[in-house]
């Protein structure tokens, strides 16, 4: 039983390669959404590829999210990759500072 139906919805998930982001991404995909996962980590591409093998529509973009130009370009790329306007935006990115 699905808790909710996101069929036809397009999502951008920032922080998609982290533990929390990946869990949210999987939830969105299982509910029927298509998604672009954005993360500073290059592993976002491999994670997206493994999810595509399960027949989900998902793309991974490696982006440094504090770069305004890069984030604007990634949103434009997401719209193009998903074929339309974005319905859902999730920010699961976190910064950990170690002293």
Secondary structure, DSSP 8 states (H G I E B T S, - for coil): --S---TT-EEEEETTTSHHHHHHHHHHHHTT-EEEEEESSTHHHHHHHHHHTTT--EEEEE--TT-HHHHHHHHHHHHHHHTS---EEEE--------
